[in-house]
Amino acid sequence: MSQQHASPETIRLFLCSELSVEETSVLIRHLLSHCPQCLRAAGALAWRSPQPLLPAFRQANHRRGYGEAFAATERRLAVRERELTRQRAVAGDQWQELRRHPPLRRRWRIRNDPRFGTWGFCERLLHECLALGRRDPRLANELAELGVEAVARLETERYGAGRVADMEALAWGTLGEMNRLQLALPAAAEALARARAAFVRGTGDALEEARLVKLEMALATDRGELETAAASLGWVAGVYRRFDLGHQEGIALLFQAKAVGLRDPEQGLALLERALQRADRGQSWVELFGRHHRIWFLDASGRSRQAAMLLAGSRPLYRPFGDLRTKIALRWLEGRIARSLGDLDTAEAAFTGVLPVLEERGLQFHLSRLALDLAALHAARRTSGCGVTMLSCDRSVTNEAA
């Protein structure tokens, strides 16, 4: 153990008194060697747990002679927990105060007012960002950038370098996701690379890694790396399952269903059912994500009339969301169903409406798939070509192949 760091799962079992006596002794000797990485990991897990794990450990292991040492540790953690509770209690008022200012003033306040350099405020800011994500993408993106600014002002002496790095990874990951929702994939990739670099400096927490991998694989799916994304998202779902986080497992399965269904619609439909059994469908974006991809896969598997009926009843789900991704996804879906049902003029109008956005954003995988849709439309018309629209998509596919 002195030459090998303890895994997050080993530390969790240790704190829950589920580690064997021999393994416990080895780990304690390792911690007493003042290994900074494992001490950070142990502190991180205890910090994140809503109910402290150490009292149970102390009671179970008092006879081993470590009772006082762990009692002191528990007291220190209790002080931290009280501080974090206080920060969270005032974070809502801090956010209300900050939101009254224009964007530039908000950034200035975060950079210069130490009251905003707390763990609780960073949590609240990123929570607000994720809640706004698809409803108000402009504000959500601004809050993600403010989150990066706020996390940069967390004191490592106060919170621990590993935990601050974890929060930095969360902030950059959130910014990456906001960029991805707006189809700004290069910016998303840059932010996620920064998130990965921060994670490497962090505690190595399995849940933090699962959250980051989920975001990375959402981007990989948008790039057409479907097999890699499907396999990695299966791993993410497994992590959440081990920690009994059903909703998060369901979200990972939803993302996996998308990656799988773009290659095999029938398999994607089956996976969607599993995902929606686990995820909280009370969240409107979850219901929309599942419904949209079910309609897409139904059409792709030849059940276009069923898809059209389901889309007709699902339109209210799209209305609250103003992000570019949702708008383009709906327009494209309308075109695909119209083409399948023989309404070729409506289909072409939809496809040509989507095309400029995909070209402007340089979304090569999407352009390739749109080219296939236009080719099917062209074949249905039984003509010699589809004019400028078809040539434009052909050119995109040629550039991607090069």
Secondary structure, 3 states (H helix, E strand, C coil): CCCCCCCHHHHHHHHCCCCCHHHHHHHHHHHHCCCHHHHHHHHHHHHHCCCCCHHHHHHHHHHHCCHHHHHHHHHHHHHHHHHHHHHHHHHHHHHHHHHCCCHHHHHHHHHHCHHHCCHHHHHHHHHHHHHHCCCCHHHHHHHHHHHHHHHCCCCHHHHCHHHHHHHHHHHHHHHHHHHHHCCCHHHHHHHHHHHHHHHHCCCCCHHHHHHHHHHHHHHHHHCCCHHHHHHHHHHHHHHHHHCCCHHHHHHHHHHHHHHHHCCCHHHHHHHHHHHHHHCCCCCHHHHHHHHHHHHHHHHHCCCHHHHHHHHHHHHHHHCCCCCHHHHHHHHHHHHHHHHHCCCHHHHHHHHHHHHHHHHHHCCHHHHHHHHHHHHHHHHHHCCCCCHHHHHHHHHHHHHHHC
